[in-house]
Amino acid sequence: MGKLEQVLIGHENCEVTCLQFVQEYPLLVSSSVDGTVCLWGTRGSGVKYRYKCIARIIHTYRYLTKTHTIGKDGEEIIKDRYIEKRVSVNSLAVSFDEKVGIPISSNLKMQIREFNKS
């Protein structure tokens, strides 16, 4: 039986839906019902990143809706409005392959490279 190394706190007041270790790096990815995805440093990463949330991504989608109001002269006014909603993340498919995987910023790539150096 394994030993508890650390409790990771990053998903506040919501249920964690998925955990996945990233084979290529000492990373753990977690997701929750509020649409938050966290990237964690694990054993094997540098002390600076170990057991810390390195990146937090909020999974959202935007959709266009129309609002209808009546102006002062009784004329109908229709305006476009974008609404952004959080979406629950129930599964993960993690890859850092530049051709296929999820897009990641150059800053995050730099941090991931630092894991392997530490």
Buried (B, 14 or more C-beta within 10 A) or exposed (E): EEEEEEEBEBBEEEEBBBEBEBEEBBBBBBBBBBBBBBBBBBEEBBEEBBBBBBBEBEBEEEEEEEEEEEEEEEEEEEEEEEEEEBEBBEEBEBEBEEEEEEEBEEEBEEBBEBBEEE
